[in-house]
């Protein structure tokens, strides 16, 4: 019985990285998806455009880039939160639905694969990934 348990545990360990890899986004594909964001956001510099720079966004509190004028809704939404993969997966498909009153006009990324890919791309510009 213990050999069976050890064998099953070994299989689970082997399968886990495969599952994690299957769920991860593709940063190269995410660069293409990010083209939808580029009109309003920089990713490779700290300079704001219409929207704040997204360089280093992973691990940052929403609504907290110094010098950028956020909506009150985004500032309040960001209290006690940090941008991470889970929060971005909730936000990116429907920004206005999640943050009622945000000034971000983007309707969202409807394809979950696009969301995963753009997050993978954003992570390449963050130190806390």
Secondary structure, 3 states (H helix, E strand, C coil): CHHHHHHHHHHHHHHHHHHHHHHCCCHHHHHHHHHHCCCCCCCCCCCCCCCCCCCCCCCCCCCCCCCCCCCHHHHHHHCCCCCCHHHHHHHCCCHHHHCCCCCCCCCCCCCHHHHHHHHHHHHCCCCCC
